[in-house]
Amino acid sequence: EDGIIWSQIRPDDLNRAGATEDELEGFIDMLKTVQNVKVAVVFQEQAGGIIKVGFRSKDKNIDVDKIASVFGGGGHKMASGCKIKGSLDAVKIKVLAEIKKNLNKD
């Protein structure tokens, strides 16, 4: 939607798949390969009510470091991340709204 692709991962998802967090490495980059995607996001629920958010930009005009910095994170223009305390649903709403705001600056 709007050039954004996202996925969410809960601890139960990893348990059911018999997977570890280490095996998620590169998952966000696979999302980024989908046609017409400008930004890929992965929301990963962690212990203590923390949501780890990873961002990748496929469009050099979209600086995901700036988006992550709104939530206290950072990284690089094309790849960044942050950790946000809150429920998965509430964090998704805030983060996706911020991304859309940045997409509409064109």
N, C-alpha and C positions, 0 to 999 in steps of 0.2 A: 504494500500500500504506500503510495506517495514516494516510491523509490526506497522504502525502508523494508528490510527483512529482519525478523527477530525470532529468537527462540528462547525458551525458558527451560532450566534444568533444576529439578528438585532432588534432594538426597534420595528420595524413593525411586526416582528415575534411574539413578546410578545403581542403586541396590538391585532393582529388577533386571537391569542389563548385566549385572555382575561386573560393572566397570568402576574405574577409579577416576579421580579428578585429573590425574596425569594423562589419561586417555582422551581428555577433552582438547588437548593441545591441537591446534589446527582446525578445530571444528568451525570456528567463526570464519576462517578463510574459505571454507567450503561454501558457507552461506553467501559469501561475497561473490561467488562465481555465477549466481543466478542472474539471468538477463534482466536488464533495466533496473538493477539494484544500484543505489548510490551509497547507502550506509547499511552495514550489517551490525546487529547488536545481539549479544548473548547475556541473558539474565540468569545468574546462578545463585540459587538460594543456599546460604551457608548457616552454620550454627549461630545462635545468639541474635537472630533476627537481622542478619546482615545479608544484603544482596550484592554480589560481585557483578559488575557490569563491564563487559568488554565491547569496545567500539572499533570498527574498521570502516574506513572511507574508500570508496572506489572512484570518487570524484575529487580531483585535486582542488576544487573550489569549496569543498566542505571540510572544515578543520575540526575533526573530532576531539582534538586536544582542548579546544575552547569549550566544547560541549561538556567534556569530562570535568573541566575545571570549575564549571558551575556547581558541581556536586563534590568538590574537594579532591578530584582526581587529576590525572594528567597523563602525559606520554608524548606522542608525536602527532603531527598534523593528520597522518593517515591511519594511526593506530594508537589507541589510548584506553584507559579504563578508570574505574573508581569503585569504591565500596560505599553503599548507602544503607543506613539502618532504617528498617521499615518492612511492611508486608510486601510480598512479591507484586501483588496487584497495584498497590499504591505507588511503588517505585516505578513500575512499568509506565503508568499513566504520566508521571512527572517527566521521566526520561524521554519517552516518545514525543511528548508535547515540546520539549526543548529541541529535539532533533527536527521536528516539523517546522518550528520557528526558524531554525537555521537553514533549512531547505528552501523556505519561502523568501529568503533574502535575495535570491537570484533576480 
